[in-house]
Amino acid sequence: MTVVIETGLWQLDPARSTVAIAHRTMWGLVTVKGVFGSVTGEGEIRTDGTAHGVVSVDATSLDTKNAKRDEHLRGSDFFDTGNHPTISFAVHDAAVPQNDTAEITGQLTVRGASSPQTVTAHVAASSDDTIGLAMEFTVDREQFGMGWNQLGMIRGRATVTATLTFARTVA
């Protein structure tokens, strides 16, 4: 599919966007899944074909369908939402998608710690006024100060899955 994306400003549609995480726990026997209920973002497609912007999630909005676990994940062992309520991905370098994919390089910030992150985004839908992107990537939670691992229960990397729909902003 050939994707043509208009230059200009784009705003994330939170009602049509999701950011979720999954991580194997209990020595790899159980996958804990959670969804962030609040996501915002904006971006700009420049005339040279590059893009920049930011997507932010409210870390306090994480829901794993277990209130006690959610409270622990929001605490200082993990997201520390009292001090760092927002997780953000600031896009520094992205080209307008060729065919149906785009490499996006940016800075992921969790718990006040930032690390470069590159993701491959797939165009799920596009029109003159909207574009839908789907992506999945892994994150080493320890590089963001989330090293809690009682009895070695949590190993490996967390998987982040995002489906993001942006609407073109009319100036």
Secondary structure as GFF3:
##gff-version 3
##sequence-region A 1 171
A	DSSP	beta_strand	8	12	.	.	.	ID=ss1
A	DSSP	three_ten_helix	14	16	.	.	.	ID=ss2
A	DSSP	beta_strand	18	25	.	.	.	ID=ss3
A	DSSP	beta_strand	30	36	.	.	.	ID=ss4
A	DSSP	beta_strand	39	45	.	.	.	ID=ss5
A	DSSP	beta_strand	50	58	.	.	.	ID=ss6
A	DSSP	three_ten_helix	59	61	.	.	.	ID=ss7
A	DSSP	beta_strand	62	63	.	.	.	ID=ss8
A	DSSP	alpha_helix	67	74	.	.	.	ID=ss9
A	DSSP	beta_strand	86	95	.	.	.	ID=ss10
A	DSSP	beta_strand	101	110	.	.	.	ID=ss11
A	DSSP	beta_strand	113	126	.	.	.	ID=ss12
A	DSSP	beta_strand	130	139	.	.	.	ID=ss13
A	DSSP	three_ten_helix	141	144	.	.	.	ID=ss14
A	DSSP	three_ten_helix	150	152	.	.	.	ID=ss15
A	DSSP	beta_strand	158	168	.	.	.	ID=ss16
###
